[in-house]
């Protein structure tokens, strides 16, 4: 399966909103944000996400099948770091290599902008943890009870990929 990976544009907030809300609705355990909070946000919120961050999309034809975000830290003492966030691949594209391509796009974008990239992943998401490890991310800590979803606590594994 062939995909086009590109940065989502500021004029695509509805496209981004659709896939983001799907991710939050179908996989509430995988994200720090909630469907209810983001569904209540105006379209301008998603437009700001696209202009304030770098969000890559994976497309087959004109269909957006996956997203992954890059957010640099700010301030003199943290500017060497960035965050990988918001990874989601629709069911139709899972197992096709799209997730790997999205992570690689973020890392390629990061290489001239950061010295290291951090991410957090729910400890029970073994496929995601394997993918990140295969791309050079290493765990550096576990945050117990990081998320609380429907009365259940979830731990998150913090991972880092050093670029220099």
C-alpha positions in Angstrom: 0.0 0.0 0.0 1.4 3.4 -1.0 0.9 6.5 1.1 1.7 10.1 0.8 3.0 11.6 4.0 2.8 15.4 4.3 2.2 18.1 6.8 -1.4 19.0 7.3 -2.2 22.6 6.3 -3.9 25.3 8.3 -6.8 25.2 5.8 -7.6 21.6 6.7 -9.0 21.8 10.3 -12.2 19.9 9.5 -10.1 17.0 8.0 -7.9 17.0 11.1 -10.9 17.4 13.5 -12.6 14.3 12.0 -9.7 11.9 12.5 -8.7 13.4 15.8 -12.2 12.9 17.2 -12.4 9.4 15.8 -9.1 8.5 17.6 -10.3 9.9 20.9 -13.8 8.3 20.6 -12.5 4.8 19.6 -9.4 4.7 21.7 -9.9 6.7 24.9 -7.2 4.8 26.7 -4.5 5.9 24.2 -4.7 9.6 24.6 -4.4 12.2 27.4 -7.1 14.3 25.8 -10.8 13.2 25.9 -13.4 13.0 23.2 -15.9 15.0 25.2 -13.4 17.9 25.7 -12.2 18.1 22.1 -15.7 17.5 20.5 -16.9 20.6 22.3 -14.1 22.8 20.8 -14.8 25.0 17.8 -13.1 24.4 14.5 -10.7 27.3 15.2 -9.2 25.1 18.0 -8.2 22.5 15.4 -6.9 25.2 13.0 -4.7 26.5 15.8 -3.4 23.0 16.4 -2.4 22.9 12.8 -0.6 26.2 12.9 0.9 25.9 16.4 2.3 22.4 15.8 3.6 20.3 13.0 1.1 17.5 12.3 1.8 15.0 9.6 -0.9 13.1 7.8 -0.7 9.8 5.9 -2.9 9.8 2.8 -4.0 7.2 0.4 -5.6 9.0 -2.6 -7.4 11.8 -0.8 -8.2 9.9 2.3 -6.5 10.8 5.6 -5.6 7.5 7.3 -3.2 8.6 10.0 -1.7 11.4 11.9 1.4 12.1 14.1 2.5 15.4 15.7 5.7 17.2 16.5 5.9 19.9 19.1 9.1 21.6 20.1 9.8 22.8 23.6 10.3 26.5 24.2 12.7 28.4 26.3 16.4 28.5 26.4 16.8 25.5 28.8 14.3 23.2 27.0 14.7 24.2 23.3 16.8 21.1 22.6 13.8 18.9 23.2 10.6 18.1 21.2 7.5 15.9 21.7 6.0 13.3 19.5 2.3 13.2 20.1 -1.2 12.4 18.7 -0.3 9.2 16.8 -3.3 7.5 15.3 -3.8 5.2 12.3 -7.3 4.3 11.1 -8.2 0.6 11.2 -8.1 0.3 7.4 -4.4 1.2 7.4 -3.1 -0.7 10.4 -0.4 -3.3 9.6 0.5 -1.5 6.4 3.6 0.4 7.5 1.8 3.7 7.7 2.5 4.1 11.4 6.3 3.6 10.8 6.2 6.2 8.0 4.5 8.7 10.2 7.0 8.3 13.0 9.9 8.5 10.5 8.4 11.7 9.0 8.3 13.3 12.5 11.9 12.2 13.2 13.1 13.5 9.9 11.4 16.8 10.6 12.9 16.9 14.1 16.5 16.2 13.1 17.5 19.8 12.4 15.2 21.2 15.2 15.8 19.1 18.3 18.4 17.0 20.0 15.9 14.5 21.3 12.3 13.6 20.9 10.2 12.4 23.8 6.8 10.5 23.8 4.5 8.9 26.2 2.6 5.7 25.5 0.2 3.7 27.7 2.0 0.8 29.1 -0.5 -1.7 27.8 -0.1 -0.6 24.2 2.5 -3.2 23.3 2.3 -2.8 19.5 3.0 0.9 19.8 5.8 0.4 22.3 7.4 -2.2 19.9 7.2 0.2 17.0 8.8 3.1 18.9 11.6 0.8 20.2 12.3 -0.4 16.6 12.8 3.2 15.6 15.3 3.9 18.4 13.1 5.1 21.2 14.2 4.0 24.7 12.1 3.9 27.8 13.3 6.2 30.6 10.5 6.0 33.1 7.0 4.9 34.0 4.4 7.3 35.2 2.0 5.3 37.3 -1.6 6.3 37.2 -0.8 8.9 34.5 -4.4 8.7 33.1 -7.7 7.9 34.6 -10.3 6.6 32.1 -13.8 5.5 33.2 -12.5 4.9 36.7 -9.5 2.9 35.7 -5.9 4.1 36.1 -3.4 3.7 33.2 0.3 3.9 33.5 2.4 5.6 30.8 5.9 4.7 29.6 8.0 7.7 28.8 10.4 7.1 25.9 13.1 9.2 24.3 15.0 9.1 21.0 18.2 10.9 20.9 19.0 12.6 17.6 22.5 13.8 18.4 
